[in-house]
Amino acid sequence: MPQRRIVLRTTDHDTEVQTGLGRVRAQFQVPDGFPGPVRDEALATSAAPPPADLTALPFFTIDPPGSLDLDQAMHLARLPAGYRVSYAIADVASFVRPGGAIDTESHSRGVTVYLPDGSAPLHPRELSEGAASLLPGQDRPAVVWTIDLSPAGETTGVSVRRALVRSRDRLDYAGAQSALTGDDRIVLLGEIGALLLAAEAARGGVSLPLPEQEVSRDSGTWSLVFRGGLPAEQWNAQISLLAGRAAAQIMLNGGIGLLRTMPPPPPHAVSRLRLAAQALGVGWPPEVSYGDVVRTLDPALSRHAAFLHEAASLMRGAGYTAFVGDPPEHPAHAAVAAPYAHVTAPLRRLADRYATEICLSLTAGVPVPGWVRTGLEQLPEVMERTLRRAGAVDRACVDLVEAVLLRDRIGEVFDAVVIDTGDRRPATNGARPQAGTVQLLHPAVQGRCDGDLPLGDPVRVRLTEADPASRRVRFTLVPPAAQVTDV
């Protein structure tokens, strides 16, 4: 789906959004700054020189514009029979003393929380945006995954070790995509990414191409946009998934680990989704998996967007599973269609530091550090709690900007698409649910709507509520539903 951007330019808007974000921070107890001992430790800490020097490899990073907490850098190469992915991950454990002030604080935070006006980082910025970040032109300690692939994208070899690296270049997704025809690095990323996506499909994995609502601020100007994933973003994600699958296998083989798991969807949920496909006119033959259906859809089309929104209901129950000894009964992540672990974002997720240390120890044939074994059991609860808070903060920020954006437009009529009704069955005797969720074609807003809602249909809706204080937006269906054209 192309970007659809709405901009708030007035001082009143800026003040109201800033005030609302302050309320969000207070409601969800988003930390503000770091205690003195944590900052002091961050300023005093330094990493020991890694045993290997890989600074001759021209690594590069791909991240959102303006990012400074750079966890990952890659170098890609063709082999006589396949490819080699060298994937450098920030070596956070080299800077964090087990049981120290930074370690203790990171367990209370769990993850970095991002807001439109700034972040509440997992680690002090002196580390996360400084000494530990893989910034271009800087020698940095890293954990380097070297993964060899066959011409078909199958993993043929894996190693992981500590090394000194130097990133040569920092790209963003749009820049990487635009460089596709003139930059051999991105051409190679596209080749490998396409192979990994095909391998994901063959395993039965699925990635939903749903557009994301995004809020940003630049010099007092607020923007709200539906951002669709560029191919370069998907390819980059596949490199991370590749390392995560390799890490999971190392831990399963070694009898200790921390996996990111998700159960397969229950049969009744798949049956409901089939009914939704029928109601939306989305073809789904009995012998075809829902993942294969998803890969044929265009999220820019209203009925396809509604189906993809409904398909997200199958991707629930993700969590962390720690184990020592026997592997867990259900070690796989259903969307990845394989065992999977988080190891590629240690600056922003606590769990990655633990899983990485396990993989380093198992690969080197040395005991897993005591601090890892001691802390492993509590990590699933810490990560679940802190990820839940981060998700709630993100949703609250979007809700706030939606309400500020629309507060002076009560009574106006907008073109929209019905993306959820809460009832995935086809209409019976003409009766449909009397409330659901609509996605406006412009501006980039989703909201609850009252009325006789036809799932997946283009409709016209009237704004009845936009309250920044409660962060509520509400619409009502305009009868009869005026048809709009798919875009």
Protein Blocks (a to p, Z undefined) as FASTA:
>chain_A
ZZdddddfbfklmmmmmmmmmmmmmmnopaehjdfklmmmmmmgccdddfbdcklpccdd
dddehiabdfbdcdddddfbbcddddddddfklmpcghiaklmmmmmnopacddfkbccd
fbdfklmmmmmpccehiacddddddddddfkopafbdcddddddddfbdcdfklmmmmmm
mcmklmmmmmmmmmmmmmmmmnopacdfbdcdddddeehiacdddddddfklmmmmmmmm
mmmmmmmmmmmmnopacddddddddfklmmmmmmmmmmnopacdfklcfklmmmmpcfkb
mklmmmmmmmmmmmghiacdddehjadfblccfklopacddfklmmlomklmmmmmmmmm
mmnopacdfklmmmmmmmmmmmmmmmmmmmmmmmmmmmmmmmmmmmmmghiacddddfbg
hiacdceehiacfbdcdddfbdcdddddedjddehiacddddfbdcfklopacddddddd
dddddZZ
